[in-house]
Amino acid sequence: MDIKLKLFHNLRKLAFPGSREFLFDYPLPEGAKVSDLLERLNIPPELSILIFLNGEAATIERVLNEGDLVSLMLPAGGG
């Protein structure tokens, strides 16, 4: 199956070094979860990220479906 993957901030640099794009078509096996996607993208499990699935907050245990839009970003910092 294919999903749409939107990466923000340094996650794009981590997953696709050298790419200037931020929206990708990304193939995954049927039944894949967000956690499987993060593993394939080499995003460390200890890294705190925000996950949105089709515009709604999601957890790493959500099962993905054909055509889903997954957006990943780092939390904003401030002080």
C-alpha positions as CSV (number, residue, x, y, z in Angstrom):
1,M,0.0,0.0,0.0
2,D,1.1,3.6,-0.4
3,I,0.6,6.4,2.1
4,K,1.4,10.2,1.9
5,L,4.1,11.2,4.3
6,K,4.7,14.8,5.3
7,L,7.9,15.5,7.3
8,F,8.7,18.7,9.1
9,H,11.8,20.2,10.7
10,N,14.8,17.9,11.1
11,L,12.8,14.8,10.6
12,R,13.0,15.3,6.9
13,K,16.8,15.6,7.1
14,L,17.0,12.5,9.3
15,A,14.8,10.3,7.1
16,F,15.7,11.7,3.6
17,P,19.1,13.4,3.8
18,G,19.6,16.0,1.1
19,S,16.0,16.1,0.0
20,R,14.2,19.5,-0.3
21,E,10.8,17.9,-0.5
22,F,8.5,17.6,2.5
23,L,5.7,15.4,1.0
24,F,6.4,11.9,-0.1
25,D,4.6,8.9,-1.5
26,Y,5.8,6.1,0.7
27,P,5.2,2.3,0.3
28,L,4.4,0.1,3.3
29,P,3.1,-3.4,3.7
30,E,-0.6,-3.9,4.4
31,G,-1.3,-3.8,8.2
32,A,1.7,-1.5,8.9
33,K,1.5,0.7,12.0
34,V,2.9,4.1,12.6
35,S,5.6,2.4,14.6
36,D,6.7,0.4,11.6
37,L,6.9,3.6,9.5
38,L,9.1,5.3,12.2
39,E,11.4,2.3,12.2
40,R,11.7,2.3,8.4
41,L,12.5,6.0,8.5
42,N,15.3,5.4,11.1
43,I,13.6,7.8,13.5
44,P,14.8,6.8,17.0
45,P,12.0,5.5,19.3
46,E,13.2,7.8,22.1
47,L,12.8,10.9,20.0
48,S,9.7,12.9,21.0
49,I,7.6,13.6,17.9
50,L,4.0,14.7,17.1
51,I,2.1,12.3,14.9
52,F,-1.0,13.2,12.9
53,L,-3.0,10.8,10.8
54,N,-5.3,12.4,8.3
55,G,-5.1,15.7,10.3
56,E,-5.9,14.1,13.7
57,A,-3.5,13.3,16.5
58,A,-2.4,9.6,16.5
59,T,-0.3,7.1,18.4
60,I,2.4,4.8,17.2
61,E,0.0,1.9,17.4
62,R,-2.4,3.2,14.8
63,V,-2.7,0.9,11.8
64,L,-2.2,2.7,8.5
65,N,-4.4,2.3,5.4
66,E,-3.9,3.0,1.7
67,G,-3.8,6.7,0.9
68,D,-3.5,7.9,4.6
69,L,-1.7,11.1,5.2
70,V,0.9,10.8,8.0
71,S,2.4,14.1,9.2
72,L,5.4,13.9,11.6
73,M,7.0,16.9,13.4
74,L,9.1,17.8,16.4
75,P,7.3,19.6,19.2
76,A,7.9,23.4,19.2
77,G,10.3,24.6,21.9
78,G,10.4,27.9,23.5
79,G,11.1,29.7,26.6
